[in-house]
Structures are given as C-alpha cells and as structure tokens.
Amino acid sequence: MHNEESVHYRELARSTINPAKKTFYLAESLLTKKYTSTLPADCMYACVCKEDQNSFEEQGFGDVQLVPAFPSWQEVNCPTGMGSLCLFHGNLSVPENEKAALWLLSNVFNKVRIPFIIAGKNPPKTVQKAAGLCQNTCLVSNPSESEMEDLVQKAHINILPGFHKNITGSRLKLVHALYRGRHCITTPAVVEGTGLEEACHIGTTASAMASIISQLYYLPFEEEEILLRKRLLANRYDNNKNIQRFIDYLW
C-alpha cells in the first residue's frame, strides 16, 4: 500500500482552490475509502509509513506490516562544501507542490536574497507568473532525470515544505535530497515518523525558514553530516534488508 488513497485524495482536495478539482478529489476520496472496505481482511498488507500502518489497523485489517519504499538510491553521495543555489523540486501539476511553490515565492524568498530555483513537471501558470515576478528566481520546467539530479547536487539547500494535515505514503523527494544533496530544510509533518529528523533543519513558519536559509547558505556542508545520513538512511531504506523482511512476512 503506497499510501492511504482516501486520505491522499482528501488532502489534494484541501490543497486546491479549483472547485471542479476539489469536487473530483473529494469524490475519489469517498470511492477509494469504499473500495478499501471491500479488501480481504485475512491477508498481509505492507505499508510504506507508520501512519498508513496505523490507519489500516484501525480499519480492521489484522496483518499490517511496515515495509518502507525501495528507493533507487542506496549510497549516500552528497557533495561537501558550498553549493550555489536553493532548490525546491516536485511535480508542479500536483496541487500540494503548486501550493508549496507559491508559498515559498510569496512568503520566504521575498525575505532572502539568494538564487532560488523551482524545478518540476508541468508548472501551472500560477507558478510561472509568480516565479517571473520574484527576484533571484528561476523556473526549470520538465527537467530530465539527469538534469534534476544535477540540480539537487548543485544546490546548497534543498527546501521541501509540506502542507498536508495528514501525511500518507513515502516522502521520496526528501529521501532523494538526503541521499544526494547538501543541507535540507523541511516542515514538521514531512519528517514526522520517518526517523530522519536529525538530518533535516525544520521550520514551522515562513520567517523561521527564511532565517534558517540565511544561516545555512554560508555554512559549508561537512563530512560529519554525511556520516549521520548514512546511519539514518541505512537504518530505514536498505533495500536488501527490507526485501528480506518482506520475504519473511510472506513466507
């Protein structure tokens, strides 16, 4: 179970202001909740995060196990020293990511004067317009996988705020940034229950994030932080260990 679909769609509805999309997402939330109730209760379900595991157990499923996602990154390969920009990335056609990009442009990057890049798939006109009005900001539309990897590694700060009230599924953008990037700033909900809190700088308000950015932008990324990430990520996202756990659950 890669996420709790009814929760996922409900949060998408909460993130969008478009009435038609909001109605669609709410309808999908109800349909997926109804469908989930028809799933057999006597087989094993694997959830990628603790919140989803708890949710399925509360719905009456008896054998629900936690098996984290299997990321393609298995070696921490973060450049040390200084990067040259602050990066937000994601699928910008998703309401949550659109909301996060607009929030950063309106509330955070008008407070700091450093190079800021927003990169992602299919940026809507709202993001295109806001990025064009914001100084020191560049919008990279539909980067290739190699271009995105290059941006994550060139960034001095990867900033990944999240606004969902109820988090569901894996946080692969965060995992990507921790395996390949330098400093990482996020919000409490994004790291809750991941065990990765120590590797992130956490801001609860726009002013707090702007302050953290101003401090980190002149702070080199050091080897000791890489060692911390190796320990934390191996503890949760070692594919070989998790595959064996999965096999043990099944047989």
Residue, then its C-alpha position, 0 to 999 in steps of 0.5 A: m500500500h503506497n499510501e492511504e488513497s482516501v486520505h491522499y485524495r482528501e488532502l489534494a482536495r484541501s490543497t486546491i482552490n479549483p472547485a471542479k478539482k476539489t469536487f473530483y478529489l473529494a469524490e475519489s476520496l469517498l470511492t477509494k475509502k469504499y473500495t478499501s472496505t471491500l479488501p480481504a481482511d485475512c491477508m498481509y498488507a505492507c505499508v510504506c509509513k507508520e501512519d498508513q500502518n496505523s490507519f489500516e489497523e484501525q480499519g480492521f485489517g489484522d496483518v499490517q506490516l511496515v515495509p518502507a519504499f525501495p528507493s533507487w538510491q542506496e549510497v549516500n553521495c552528497p557533495t561537501g562544501m558550498g553549493s550555489l543555489c536553493l532548490f525546491h523540486g516536485n511535480l508542479s501539476v500536483p496541487e500540494n507542490e503548486k501550493a508549496a511553490l507559491w508559498l515559498l515565492s510569496n512568503v520566504f524568498n521575498k525575505v532572502r536574497i539568494p538564487f532560488i530555483i523551482a524545478g518540476k513537471n508541468p508548472p501551472k501558470t500560477v507558478q510561472k507568473a509568480a516565479g517571473l515576478c520574484q527576484n533571484t528566481c528561476l523556473v526549470s520546467n520538465p527537467s530530465e532525470s539527469e538534469m534534476e539530479d544535477l540540480v539537487q547536487k548543485a544546490h546548497i539547500n534543498i527546501l521541501p515544505g509540506f502542507h498536508k494535515n495528514i501525511t500518507g505514503s513515502r516522502l521520496k523527494l526528501v529521501h532523494a535530497l538526503y541521499r544526494g544533496r547538501h543541507c535540507i530544510t523541511t516542515p514538521a509533518v514531512v519528517e514526522g515518523t520517518g526517523l530522519e529528523e536529525a538530518c533535516h533543519i525544520g521550520t514551522t513558519a515562513s520567517a523561521m525558514a527564511s532565517i534558517i536559509s540565511q544561516l545555512y547558505y554560508l555554512p559549508f556542508e561537512e563530512e560529519e553530516i554525511l556520516l549521520r545520513k548514512r546511519l539514518l538512511a541505512n537504518r530505514y531504506d536498505n533495500n536488501k534488508n527490507i526485501q528480506r523482511f518482506i520475504d519473511y512476512l510472506w513466507 
